[in-house]
Structure formats: C-alpha cells, structure tokens
Amino acid sequence: MNVWRERALWGVALGGLLVLVVVSLGLGRYRVPQGELMTVLLGRDGAMPETRRTLLHSILFATRLPRVAGAVVVGAALSVSGAGFQAVFRNPLVSPGLLGVLAGAGFGAALGIVGGASPMGMHLLSFAGGAVAVAAAVGVARLFDAASMLMLVFGGLVSTALFTALLSLLKYVADPDKQLPDIVFWLLGSLTQATEADVVVMAVPVAIGVVGLTLCGRMLDALAMGDDEARTLGVPVGVLRYGVIAVATVLSAVTVSVAGMIGWIGLIVPHVARLLAGPCNARVLPLSACIGGIFLLVCDDLARCVSVEEIPIGLIADLLGVGVFLCVLRLIRRGWVE
C-alpha cells in the first residue's frame, strides 16, 4: 500500500472515530446541544449556571462517557479477535465464537445470575466460562490430532454444543419471573451497565492484546502460506497458533463478560479492513480495531435513539451486520475466488 494512501486511511479512520465519539456523547434520551457539548468538553463552562453545569457533567462524564468508551473498546476487541482467528485458521468465515468462547461466557454469566452473584462475580464467571470453553475445545482437538486444524474446529463444535446445552439447562431451572428475564436480556447484549471501572479493567488487556497481535502480523502473513512454508521461514507455528487463540479468547471473553453476546462484528469488520488496507495483517489488525469501535458505537447510538425504549445493542449489531455483510459480499467473494 502507498504510504500516503495508508496515512490518509488512518487519518480518516481515527478522525471519524473521534468525531463519532463526540457526537455520541450528545445523543440519548436527554439530548445535549452541540454548542453546550463542545463548551463542556473544551473546559469553557465556567460561566455556565452551576445547576446546568452539574447536570451536564453528570450526564456526559458519569453516564455517557463510560458507555461510549465501552462501545469502542468492545468493538475493537471483538474485531481484532475475529481477525486473529481468521488469520490462524486461514478461513474468512471464522468468527470469535468458533471455539465456544461465546457459549461458555453466556453459560458463566447465566450461572452467576442463577446463583445470585455480584456484578463483579458475574463478570468473573463469564470470563472463566469463555476460557474453559476454549480450553475444552483445544483439549478435544489434542485428544485426536493436536496439529489438525479440522480437529480444532471439531473441538469448537463440541464445546459450543456442550455449553449451549448447559445454558439451556440454566434457563430451564431459572426463576421465570426474576432470573430468566435477566439471562435473556444479558444474552441480547447491552452496555447499559458498563461503568468506568469496567471500562478501565477491560481496556488494559484489550490494548495489550491488540498490540501483541499486531506485532505478530508478519508471522501471521507467513502462516497464510501454509504450516510447512511458515516453518521454513522460522515461524514457530504451534506456539503462534495457540498463542493467537489464547489472546483472541481473552479479548472475546473480557468483552463478553461486560457487554453480553454481540455477534457479527468479529466476522464482518476484518473483511472491511482487508478491503481497505490489503491482506497484510500488521495493517489489518489495528485497522480492524478502529473500524470495530466505529461500528459498535454506531450500533449503540441507534440502540439509544431509534425508539423510546432502548433496544439491546446485540440486536442492532445483528441487523446492521447483516446489511453491511450483504453490501461487501460481492467484493469479498471476488477476493476468495482470486
């Protein structure tokens, strides 16, 4: 890719993300005029009436900023996780849920709800469920043929089926008046409960994971040529594959434990990034993070503004994701054929 084109692409992506963040802070049931929004953000609100100033600070910084930041972090994490899985499995149809992390995290969160765990306990159970599900998938693969990609996929199918069945069992035994609605709402995905502490705790591993996977971009490019070719270039194939799976699993499990089940992002966004930046994973991975943040932030804005009652962000992501995927399908298919 031409250097100037790459710089322009990054300028548009980062500039668009920044503008969208500012606009999103003003959206919601209580709309904040852009003039007042910029006045508060630039710190020029000293002459504003104290009651108005206190109200705007409460809305913008205590309520909306953690949610907006959470949408960006979750979207970035799921997109990079999907791009990592697609690179490792050399399959454009792979998503972060391939090895069962989403089903496992869903089971963990439902277990926390049924067991009456605290919010932090539910986050930990959800993360642990996702990690255990992927470990189970890898364990099944190693029972038969650890080096086989097909057996990894088979292990993911087994793990997903197992934890989906366990989740259904918890739904069956849950209190239909109190616990079951909470489980269903959580599975639909939402950022309404995201706090500043959640975002900070989530952002640290996400940032480390995105940087780490980006630094592995050249080795992932070599892996795309096949395991034998990658080994001749000095790439530790086994370490790289399971390392990327581990990091991508952590990214997915951390975000799912906070925002619930949100699909499509990890499948679609890496394709959009490749269409814009080419096949080089060192560019695709960070660009996927930026585009993923934009995509989920748009979904969150729509979830807050489309109707009087807030729509779960997972539903918006699914509906919008289908439309985006259909729009880019022709270009993606052309790349597959070539």
Secondary structure, 3 states (H helix, E strand, C coil): CCHHHHHHHHHHHHHHHHHHHHHHHCCCCCCCCHHHHHHHHCCCCCCCCHHHHHHHHHHHHHHHHHHHHHHHHHHHHHHHHHHHHHHHHCCCCCCHHHHCHHHHHHHHHHHHHHHCCCHHHHHHHHHHHHHHHHHHHHHHHHHHCCCCHHHHHHHHHHHHHHHHHHHHHHHHHCCCCCHHHHHHHHHHCCCCCCCHHHHHHHHHHHHHHHHHHHHCHHHHHHHCCCHHHHHHCCCCHHHHHHHHHHHHHHHHHHHHHHHCCCCCHHHHHHHHHHHHHCCCHHHHHHHHHHHHHHHHHHHHHHHHHCCCCCCCHHHHHHHHHHHHHHHHHHHHHHHHHC
